[in-house]
Each structure stands twice: as C-alpha cells, then as structure tokens.
Amino acid sequence: MPEESKRTALLFFLFAIFILLGAIIFIYSYNIAKGSANYSETTSKASIECVGYSFRVVGDSISYNNSELSFVVEPSGGGNLNKLVVNADGIRAETKNIDFSASFRQSIKVNIQVSDAFELSPKGCAENIKKCSISAKQCEVA
C-alpha cells in the first residue's frame, strides 16, 4: 500500500509539472505570435502608405544659391504628397505645402545650409529616401 500511494503521488506530481510546462509554453508562444502580428501590421501599414508617396526630382532642376535650395518635383505615385523633408549636414528642414492640383510639377524652395549632398523624403515616410547631389544635379533612391 505505501508503495501504491508513493506511486500515485509521484504520478500526480509529474502530471502537475506537465500541465504547468504546457501552460508556460502556450503563454510564451501566444505572446510571440501576438507580438509578431502587431509588428507586421504596423510596419506593413506604414510601407503600404509610403508606396503612394513616390516622387522624382526633375533632371537638372537642382540648384543652390544664398542658402536657398531649389528643385522641381513631380509625383510618380498615387498618394497625396503634402510635404518633403530635407536633411543636409545634420540639419532638417521641411518644405511648404505642395499642391499638385494646379500643376503636375512643382518648384520647391527651402532655406537650408547644404554643402553638396542632401536627402529628400516625404514627411512621415522616412523609408522613401532619395539621396541628391547639387554638383551632379541628380537624385537616386537610397
């Protein structure tokens, strides 16, 4: 009899450990899946929204005089591109509101100190960066 009760107690103890380990593994797996789903949802939503903010800087339109950078932009996506962010030598500046309803191409002017290279991106969409050069008068996708 005592051996029978020891055996039952041992089986009950092992069963409790098995249930506890199963619960821990389930909770851990659930948290990983939930975190992955949230991350995927936020990053893909931002990426999808940024696709519409495609633009290009027109040919030889880049110029710089007296701390004023100017260039011509035309949209190449279907999104509503309102503002561009210019980053140059650690300085950040935003363009004024861009309105493509009046004309397909818009001349942009920004007061910013630039040595030669600068970056352009739509406001709130840093994934869509273009690296530009004043001396080369061109931009390329970063």
mmCIF file of the C-alpha atoms, coordinates in Angstrom:
data_MODEL
# 
_entry.id   MODEL 
# 
loop_
_atom_site.group_PDB 
_atom_site.id 
_atom_site.type_symbol 
_atom_site.label_atom_id 
_atom_site.label_alt_id 
_atom_site.label_comp_id 
_atom_site.label_asym_id 
_atom_site.label_entity_id 
_atom_site.label_seq_id 
_atom_site.pdbx_PDB_ins_code 
_atom_site.Cartn_x 
_atom_site.Cartn_y 
_atom_site.Cartn_z 
_atom_site.occupancy 
_atom_site.B_iso_or_equiv 
_atom_site.pdbx_formal_charge 
_atom_site.auth_seq_id 
_atom_site.auth_comp_id 
_atom_site.auth_asym_id 
_atom_site.auth_atom_id 
_atom_site.pdbx_PDB_model_num 
ATOM 1   C CA . MET A 1 1   ? 0.000  0.000  0.000   1.00 0.00 ? 1   MET A CA 1 
ATOM 2   C CA . PRO A 1 2   ? 2.640  2.592  0.843   1.00 0.00 ? 2   PRO A CA 1 
ATOM 3   C CA . GLU A 1 3   ? 4.321  1.914  -2.494  1.00 0.00 ? 3   GLU A CA 1 
ATOM 4   C CA . GLU A 1 4   ? 0.985  2.415  -4.236  1.00 0.00 ? 4   GLU A CA 1 
ATOM 5   C CA . SER A 1 5   ? 0.425  5.819  -2.578  1.00 0.00 ? 5   SER A CA 1 
ATOM 6   C CA . LYS A 1 6   ? 4.020  6.896  -3.376  1.00 0.00 ? 6   LYS A CA 1 
ATOM 7   C CA . ARG A 1 7   ? 3.483  5.903  -6.983  1.00 0.00 ? 7   ARG A CA 1 
ATOM 8   C CA . THR A 1 8   ? 0.174  7.817  -7.137  1.00 0.00 ? 8   THR A CA 1 
ATOM 9   C CA . ALA A 1 9   ? 1.748  10.889 -5.536  1.00 0.00 ? 9   ALA A CA 1 
ATOM 10  C CA . LEU A 1 10  ? 4.659  10.749 -7.983  1.00 0.00 ? 10  LEU A CA 1 
ATOM 11  C CA . LEU A 1 11  ? 2.312  10.425 -10.966 1.00 0.00 ? 11  LEU A CA 1 
ATOM 12  C CA . PHE A 1 12  ? 0.186  13.301 -9.672  1.00 0.00 ? 12  PHE A CA 1 
ATOM 13  C CA . PHE A 1 13  ? 3.325  15.446 -9.191  1.00 0.00 ? 13  PHE A CA 1 
ATOM 14  C CA . LEU A 1 14  ? 4.624  14.641 -12.700 1.00 0.00 ? 14  LEU A CA 1 
ATOM 15  C CA . PHE A 1 15  ? 1.192  15.351 -14.198 1.00 0.00 ? 15  PHE A CA 1 
ATOM 16  C CA . ALA A 1 16  ? 1.101  18.765 -12.436 1.00 0.00 ? 16  ALA A CA 1 
ATOM 17  C CA . ILE A 1 17  ? 4.573  19.600 -13.795 1.00 0.00 ? 17  ILE A CA 1 
ATOM 18  C CA . PHE A 1 18  ? 3.444  18.544 -17.290 1.00 0.00 ? 18  PHE A CA 1 
ATOM 19  C CA . ILE A 1 19  ? 0.368  20.817 -17.075 1.00 0.00 ? 19  ILE A CA 1 
ATOM 20  C CA . LEU A 1 20  ? 2.484  23.730 -15.762 1.00 0.00 ? 20  LEU A CA 1 
ATOM 21  C CA . LEU A 1 21  ? 5.071  23.350 -18.543 1.00 0.00 ? 21  LEU A CA 1 
ATOM 22  C CA . GLY A 1 22  ? 2.292  23.145 -21.140 1.00 0.00 ? 22  GLY A CA 1 
ATOM 23  C CA . ALA A 1 23  ? 0.739  26.366 -19.833 1.00 0.00 ? 23  ALA A CA 1 
ATOM 24  C CA . ILE A 1 24  ? 4.100  28.175 -19.842 1.00 0.00 ? 24  ILE A CA 1 
ATOM 25  C CA . ILE A 1 25  ? 4.849  27.056 -23.414 1.00 0.00 ? 25  ILE A CA 1 
ATOM 26  C CA . PHE A 1 26  ? 1.352  28.065 -24.548 1.00 0.00 ? 26  PHE A CA 1 
ATOM 27  C CA . ILE A 1 27  ? 1.605  31.544 -22.983 1.00 0.00 ? 27  ILE A CA 1 
ATOM 28  C CA . TYR A 1 28  ? 5.112  32.084 -24.385 1.00 0.00 ? 28  TYR A CA 1 
ATOM 29  C CA . SER A 1 29  ? 4.026  31.012 -27.894 1.00 0.00 ? 29  SER A CA 1 
ATOM 30  C CA . TYR A 1 30  ? 0.913  33.186 -27.713 1.00 0.00 ? 30  TYR A CA 1 
ATOM 31  C CA . ASN A 1 31  ? 2.965  36.266 -26.755 1.00 0.00 ? 31  ASN A CA 1 
ATOM 32  C CA . ILE A 1 32  ? 5.430  35.680 -29.609 1.00 0.00 ? 32  ILE A CA 1 
ATOM 33  C CA . ALA A 1 33  ? 2.611  35.260 -32.142 1.00 0.00 ? 33  ALA A CA 1 
ATOM 34  C CA . LYS A 1 34  ? 0.767  38.338 -30.859 1.00 0.00 ? 34  LYS A CA 1 
ATOM 35  C CA . GLY A 1 35  ? 3.943  40.478 -30.937 1.00 0.00 ? 35  GLY A CA 1 
ATOM 36  C CA . SER A 1 36  ? 4.781  39.316 -34.459 1.00 0.00 ? 36  SER A CA 1 
ATOM 37  C CA . ALA A 1 37  ? 1.278  40.097 -35.666 1.00 0.00 ? 37  ALA A CA 1 
ATOM 38  C CA . ASN A 1 38  ? 1.373  43.603 -34.168 1.00 0.00 ? 38  ASN A CA 1 
ATOM 39  C CA . TYR A 1 39  ? 4.811  44.311 -35.627 1.00 0.00 ? 39  TYR A CA 1 
ATOM 40  C CA . SER A 1 40  ? 3.770  43.039 -39.037 1.00 0.00 ? 40  SER A CA 1 
ATOM 41  C CA . GLU A 1 41  ? 0.592  45.107 -39.001 1.00 0.00 ? 41  GLU A CA 1 
ATOM 42  C CA . THR A 1 42  ? 2.312  48.367 -38.091 1.00 0.00 ? 42  THR A CA 1 
ATOM 43  C CA . THR A 1 43  ? 5.258  48.017 -40.480 1.00 0.00 ? 43  THR A CA 1 
ATOM 44  C CA . SER A 1 44  ? 3.246  46.828 -43.459 1.00 0.00 ? 44  SER A CA 1 
ATOM 45  C CA . LYS A 1 45  ? 0.673  49.582 -42.950 1.00 0.00 ? 45  LYS A CA 1 
ATOM 46  C CA . ALA A 1 46  ? 3.439  52.215 -42.977 1.00 0.00 ? 46  ALA A CA 1 
ATOM 47  C CA . SER A 1 47  ? 5.074  50.620 -46.018 1.00 0.00 ? 47  SER A CA 1 
ATOM 48  C CA . ILE A 1 48  ? 1.820  50.463 -47.957 1.00 0.00 ? 48  ILE A CA 1 
ATOM 49  C CA . GLU A 1 49  ? 1.050  54.094 -47.173 1.00 0.00 ? 49  GLU A CA 1 
ATOM 50  C CA . CYS A 1 50  ? 4.560  55.143 -48.244 1.00 0.00 ? 50  CYS A CA 1 
ATOM 51  C CA . VAL A 1 51  ? 4.267  53.485 -51.656 1.00 0.00 ? 51  VAL A CA 1 
ATOM 52  C CA . GLY A 1 52  ? 1.844  56.197 -52.744 1.00 0.00 ? 52  GLY A CA 1 
ATOM 53  C CA . TYR A 1 53  ? 4.326  58.906 -51.779 1.00 0.00 ? 53  TYR A CA 1 
ATOM 54  C CA . SER A 1 54  ? 6.681  58.199 -54.673 1.00 0.00 ? 54  SER A CA 1 
ATOM 55  C CA . PHE A 1 55  ? 8.205  61.236 -56.324 1.00 0.00 ? 55  PHE A CA 1 
ATOM 56  C CA . ARG A 1 56  ? 11.097 62.169 -58.541 1.00 0.00 ? 56  ARG A CA 1 
ATOM 57  C CA . VAL A 1 57  ? 13.265 65.239 -58.805 1.00 0.00 ? 57  VAL A CA 1 
ATOM 58  C CA . VAL A 1 58  ? 13.281 66.543 -62.371 1.00 0.00 ? 58  VAL A CA 1 
ATOM 59  C CA . GLY A 1 59  ? 16.566 66.347 -64.256 1.00 0.00 ? 59  GLY A CA 1 
ATOM 60  C CA . ASP A 1 60  ? 18.800 69.399 -63.933 1.00 0.00 ? 60  ASP A CA 1 
ATOM 61  C CA . SER A 1 61  ? 16.442 71.339 -61.674 1.00 0.00 ? 61  SER A CA 1 
ATOM 62  C CA . ILE A 1 62  ? 18.601 71.172 -58.519 1.00 0.00 ? 62  ILE A CA 1 
ATOM 63  C CA . SER A 1 63  ? 20.275 74.479 -57.685 1.00 0.00 ? 63  SER A CA 1 
ATOM 64  C CA . TYR A 1 64  ? 21.641 76.204 -54.595 1.00 0.00 ? 64  TYR A CA 1 
ATOM 65  C CA . ASN A 1 65  ? 22.171 79.943 -54.142 1.00 0.00 ? 65  ASN A CA 1 
ATOM 66  C CA . ASN A 1 66  ? 22.464 82.055 -50.981 1.00 0.00 ? 66  ASN A CA 1 
ATOM 67  C CA . SER A 1 67  ? 21.340 79.294 -48.590 1.00 0.00 ? 67  SER A CA 1 
ATOM 68  C CA . GLU A 1 68  ? 18.312 78.521 -50.759 1.00 0.00 ? 68  GLU A CA 1 
ATOM 69  C CA . LEU A 1 69  ? 17.984 75.043 -52.195 1.00 0.00 ? 69  LEU A CA 1 
ATOM 70  C CA . SER A 1 70  ? 15.574 74.732 -55.099 1.00 0.00 ? 70  SER A CA 1 
ATOM 71  C CA . PHE A 1 71  ? 14.421 71.824 -57.231 1.00 0.00 ? 71  PHE A CA 1 
ATOM 72  C CA . VAL A 1 72  ? 11.392 70.653 -59.215 1.00 0.00 ? 72  VAL A CA 1 
ATOM 73  C CA . VAL A 1 73  ? 9.381  67.648 -58.013 1.00 0.00 ? 73  VAL A CA 1 
ATOM 74  C CA . GLU A 1 74  ? 6.765  65.560 -59.755 1.00 0.00 ? 74  GLU A CA 1 
ATOM 75  C CA . PRO A 1 75  ? 4.771  62.760 -58.132 1.00 0.00 ? 75  PRO A CA 1 
ATOM 76  C CA . SER A 1 76  ? 5.103  59.256 -59.502 1.00 0.00 ? 76  SER A CA 1 
ATOM 77  C CA . GLY A 1 77  ? 2.693  57.548 -57.113 1.00 0.00 ? 77  GLY A CA 1 
ATOM 78  C CA . GLY A 1 78  ? -0.973 57.956 -56.376 1.00 0.00 ? 78  GLY A CA 1 
ATOM 79  C CA . GLY A 1 79  ? -0.597 59.267 -52.836 1.00 0.00 ? 79  GLY A CA 1 
ATOM 80  C CA . ASN A 1 80  ? -1.221 62.771 -51.614 1.00 0.00 ? 80  ASN A CA 1 
ATOM 81  C CA . LEU A 1 81  ? 2.324  64.084 -51.203 1.00 0.00 ? 81  LEU A CA 1 
ATOM 82  C CA . ASN A 1 82  ? 1.974  67.191 -48.997 1.00 0.00 ? 82  ASN A CA 1 
ATOM 83  C CA . LYS A 1 83  ? 5.442  67.997 -47.673 1.00 0.00 ? 83  LYS A CA 1 
ATOM 84  C CA . LEU A 1 84  ? 9.011  66.880 -48.167 1.00 0.00 ? 84  LEU A CA 1 
ATOM 85  C CA . VAL A 1 85  ? 11.706 66.721 -45.521 1.00 0.00 ? 85  VAL A CA 1 
ATOM 86  C CA . VAL A 1 86  ? 15.218 67.837 -46.481 1.00 0.00 ? 86  VAL A CA 1 
ATOM 87  C CA . ASN A 1 87  ? 18.184 66.537 -44.451 1.00 0.00 ? 87  ASN A CA 1 
ATOM 88  C CA . ALA A 1 88  ? 21.574 68.089 -45.119 1.00 0.00 ? 88  ALA A CA 1 
ATOM 89  C CA . ASP A 1 89  ? 24.685 68.050 -42.970 1.00 0.00 ? 89  ASP A CA 1 
ATOM 90  C CA . GLY A 1 90  ? 22.679 67.161 -39.851 1.00 0.00 ? 90  GLY A CA 1 
ATOM 91  C CA . ILE A 1 91  ? 20.129 69.949 -40.442 1.00 0.00 ? 91  ILE A CA 1 
ATOM 92  C CA . ARG A 1 92  ? 16.486 69.103 -41.086 1.00 0.00 ? 92  ARG A CA 1 
ATOM 93  C CA . ALA A 1 93  ? 14.024 71.359 -42.898 1.00 0.00 ? 93  ALA A CA 1 
ATOM 94  C CA . GLU A 1 94  ? 10.507 70.891 -44.226 1.00 0.00 ? 94  GLU A CA 1 
ATOM 95  C CA . THR A 1 95  ? 9.101  72.268 -47.440 1.00 0.00 ? 95  THR A CA 1 
ATOM 96  C CA . LYS A 1 96  ? 5.932  74.322 -47.545 1.00 0.00 ? 96  LYS A CA 1 
ATOM 97  C CA . ASN A 1 97  ? 2.745  72.526 -48.524 1.00 0.00 ? 97  ASN A CA 1 
ATOM 98  C CA . ILE A 1 98  ? 2.940  71.059 -52.013 1.00 0.00 ? 98  ILE A CA 1 
ATOM 99  C CA . ASP A 1 99  ? -0.174 71.329 -54.164 1.00 0.00 ? 99  ASP A CA 1 
ATOM 100 C CA . PHE A 1 100 ? -0.110 69.152 -57.274 1.00 0.00 ? 100 PHE A CA 1 
ATOM 101 C CA . SER A 1 101 ? -3.671 70.050 -58.234 1.00 0.00 ? 101 SER A CA 1 
ATOM 102 C CA . ALA A 1 102 ? -2.569 73.218 -60.060 1.00 0.00 ? 102 ALA A CA 1 
ATOM 103 C CA . SER A 1 103 ? 0.381  71.672 -61.892 1.00 0.00 ? 103 SER A CA 1 
ATOM 104 C CA . PHE A 1 104 ? 1.891  68.227 -62.235 1.00 0.00 ? 104 PHE A CA 1 
ATOM 105 C CA . ARG A 1 105 ? 5.349  69.631 -61.469 1.00 0.00 ? 105 ARG A CA 1 
ATOM 106 C CA . GLN A 1 106 ? 6.074  71.859 -58.506 1.00 0.00 ? 106 GLN A CA 1 
ATOM 107 C CA . SER A 1 107 ? 9.076  74.078 -57.921 1.00 0.00 ? 107 SER A CA 1 
ATOM 108 C CA . ILE A 1 108 ? 10.263 73.715 -54.335 1.00 0.00 ? 108 ILE A CA 1 
ATOM 109 C CA . LYS A 1 109 ? 12.459 76.174 -52.424 1.00 0.00 ? 109 LYS A CA 1 
ATOM 110 C CA . VAL A 1 110 ? 13.934 75.501 -48.999 1.00 0.00 ? 110 VAL A CA 1 
ATOM 111 C CA . ASN A 1 111 ? 16.165 77.697 -46.840 1.00 0.00 ? 111 ASN A CA 1 
ATOM 112 C CA . ILE A 1 112 ? 18.873 75.344 -45.597 1.00 0.00 ? 112 ILE A CA 1 
ATOM 113 C CA . GLN A 1 113 ? 22.674 75.202 -45.427 1.00 0.00 ? 113 GLN A CA 1 
ATOM 114 C CA . VAL A 1 114 ? 23.905 72.472 -47.797 1.00 0.00 ? 114 VAL A CA 1 
ATOM 115 C CA . SER A 1 115 ? 27.479 71.565 -48.723 1.00 0.00 ? 115 SER A CA 1 
ATOM 116 C CA . ASP A 1 116 ? 26.653 69.279 -51.677 1.00 0.00 ? 116 ASP A CA 1 
ATOM 117 C CA . ALA A 1 117 ? 24.745 66.158 -50.707 1.00 0.00 ? 117 ALA A CA 1 
ATOM 118 C CA . PHE A 1 118 ? 21.283 66.139 -49.175 1.00 0.00 ? 118 PHE A CA 1 
ATOM 119 C CA . GLU A 1 119 ? 18.419 63.708 -48.642 1.00 0.00 ? 119 GLU A CA 1 
ATOM 120 C CA . LEU A 1 120 ? 14.745 64.085 -49.516 1.00 0.00 ? 120 LEU A CA 1 
ATOM 121 C CA . SER A 1 121 ? 11.859 62.089 -48.090 1.00 0.00 ? 121 SER A CA 1 
ATOM 122 C CA . PRO A 1 122 ? 8.106  62.574 -47.761 1.00 0.00 ? 122 PRO A CA 1 
ATOM 123 C CA . LYS A 1 123 ? 7.099  63.857 -44.336 1.00 0.00 ? 123 LYS A CA 1 
ATOM 124 C CA . GLY A 1 124 ? 6.294  60.931 -42.060 1.00 0.00 ? 124 GLY A CA 1 
ATOM 125 C CA . CYS A 1 125 ? 7.690  58.417 -44.526 1.00 0.00 ? 125 CYS A CA 1 
ATOM 126 C CA . ALA A 1 126 ? 11.421 58.110 -43.946 1.00 0.00 ? 126 ALA A CA 1 
ATOM 127 C CA . GLU A 1 127 ? 11.520 54.772 -45.808 1.00 0.00 ? 127 GLU A CA 1 
ATOM 128 C CA . ASN A 1 128 ? 11.266 56.575 -49.164 1.00 0.00 ? 128 ASN A CA 1 
ATOM 129 C CA . ILE A 1 129 ? 14.584 58.476 -49.129 1.00 0.00 ? 129 ILE A CA 1 
ATOM 130 C CA . LYS A 1 130 ? 16.285 59.964 -52.157 1.00 0.00 ? 130 LYS A CA 1 
ATOM 131 C CA . LYS A 1 131 ? 19.960 60.965 -51.939 1.00 0.00 ? 131 LYS A CA 1 
ATOM 132 C CA . CYS A 1 132 ? 20.672 64.034 -54.036 1.00 0.00 ? 132 CYS A CA 1 
ATOM 133 C CA . SER A 1 133 ? 23.753 65.944 -55.109 1.00 0.00 ? 133 SER A CA 1 
ATOM 134 C CA . ILE A 1 134 ? 23.881 69.613 -56.075 1.00 0.00 ? 134 ILE A CA 1 
ATOM 135 C CA . SER A 1 135 ? 27.052 69.202 -58.125 1.00 0.00 ? 135 SER A CA 1 
ATOM 136 C CA . ALA A 1 136 ? 25.733 66.163 -60.028 1.00 0.00 ? 136 ALA A CA 1 
ATOM 137 C CA . LYS A 1 137 ? 22.243 67.726 -60.276 1.00 0.00 ? 137 LYS A CA 1 
ATOM 138 C CA . GLN A 1 138 ? 20.558 64.385 -59.734 1.00 0.00 ? 138 GLN A CA 1 
ATOM 139 C CA . CYS A 1 139 ? 18.904 62.204 -57.120 1.00 0.00 ? 139 CYS A CA 1 
ATOM 140 C CA . GLU A 1 140 ? 18.880 58.473 -56.643 1.00 0.00 ? 140 GLU A CA 1 
ATOM 141 C CA . VAL A 1 141 ? 16.944 56.133 -54.396 1.00 0.00 ? 141 VAL A CA 1 
ATOM 142 C CA . ALA A 1 142 ? 18.820 55.447 -51.166 1.00 0.00 ? 142 ALA A CA 1 
# 
